[in-house]
Amino acid sequence: MIERQGKIYFASDFHLGAPDHATSVEREKRIVRWMNTIQGDCDELFLVGDIFDAWFEYKRVVPKGFVRLLAKIAEFTDAGIQVHVFSGNHDVWLFGYLSDECGVKIYHDPIERVWNNKKFYIGHGDGLGSGEGMYKFMKAGFRNKILQWIYSRFHPNFGLWLANYFSGKGYEKKENQNTYNGDEKEYQMQFCKSTLKKTHYDYFVFGHRHLPIDKEAGLNSRYINLGDWLKYNSYAVYDGVKLELKYFEIN
């Protein structure tokens, strides 16, 4: 168990790069303003997936842009603030660049943490439970080292264009994104309830859903979805006692 003195912050789904450069830069500036406000009392920062709308790291080439965010992340880690970055379904091809250049810790699967006797389950939230068979098949392909090597043979101009093209297509398929569809139809909630039958967690913290959610998942257990920064500018903060959803620059 780790006793915390400062606060732990969680955010996800920045989708930097979408839908166009100008809009993305304004969102990036807003994210950096938020990071400025939390820097003084932040012990750890968890960026829980889809930070970038599309990402592929070639051996000597990474996607262009995002310099404001990357510089701010490096400033955090240089100051001794731990930054944890999860790959999401849009930036599944995060490899070693952010850890080497910005000092972050990278995760490709959900993790457990315990702070002040509170047990957390943290992950991007895609592909949980027994459903989404086709997506899980595709995700396994994205993680396959041989297929990654084959993709890396594409010229970066084409490879990154292709990644952005299919990333944009994903938005066209999203339905009911802004409405909670009931516990029985929300697969993240169903995952929480199923997991609680075997293991207790005080908090499940996910992204991916693009809807800020704070709901009871079971006895003394809550399901938190971090929402996104395309619409909500939402995040969560754990002060050592409780975890709360909050919003930044919402009029």
Steps between C-alpha positions, in 0.01 A plus 500: 500500500625849408412798719440806282583856600398674178222418254471250217343618176342301216403611149446331166386537142669822393499373139763752399519533124124481449300623326745752352825674592354831619237340724754256639747776586233693692412183692868434567544852642199444725644171626831671579315775689332229706833333568635835618220521758563153645878501493538640852319219683534208256684191621413287197320557171329216313420562133271209430512449125416665167720796579565513127237437236748297298855396582765273357864509605750415234852431621615855423170676419202592718182691407549871447366751754382493865813685616316699768362192671821302471702787645257532790515128572881518502477795738288288735737206499808724530340642815454150645129466420430150371308494172337176388379464140268222380462405138144519375332369190610810303861509622558128546843532335665688784843345544806659659506860382302658785687303763840582349437867428242601760568259786151350519400144585302330223234232547321292239268319741297595808685526831415487870607756757437537872515840666398560861327159514292583190537251216489635142460320166624732224492453123389659176184290509486359148436132437397411854286200586369234266368716214664690212645184346590661167665797669704269725614308193611822333671622817699177521611564144609855585714359781656229288872571461515358149207712380652805668825434314313466170312826562827676582622418147250756367648842440409725799307740274272215395498307827401800711244613241345153508488499881327840500258391229373198692499697824263753341277221371452387860310817583244430231398176677448639852138506610331582831834632617351780710234292673539244776310197372428326831718267704399192304605655166823665612778243460742684730245491780430134428874434523510675839211298635645174371843576644357591840363147533861382527708799614411821677611837363403829653531675164497397136651780290454485123501723193388405147128563559528880445231560762576613858346236727506452877275212605481241771622166365453300820528526875767765574609496137467769233538503124659820369524583133724796432305636205705688240650835402318527169185613680520470879852597613445250780745332734513332839704576809572283802590700810586202719144466627267498199507505121298773329414594143572863417487730199738764364398829337137400457273804471 
